């Protein structure tokens, strides 16, 4: 049984809050099965966006970098992606140390 996207987003935001890492939903997609992009803003004018993908060799899910660079360019790329997929969720994480928790147990796969 898969978690709904809305449930996963709520759990992810709770984990970030517990770690005192600010995060915001900047685009709300389909609550049942929308894809999720996590934008990490490092507060120095740069950002990186992660999307979940499947490793074809292992069949496991992982988080891959979708785009990175100056924050304005990352925002523009995410706007174009969202225009093509209105079901897409975008979560913005703000952390100077680059923490996003996507590599932690329960979130990485």
Secondary structure, 3 states (H helix, E strand, C coil): CCCCHHHHHHHHHHHHHHCCCEEEEEECCCCCCCCEEEEEECCCCEEEEEEEEECCCCCCEEEEEEEEEEHHHHHHHHHHHHHHCCCCEEEEEECCCCCCCCCCCCCCC
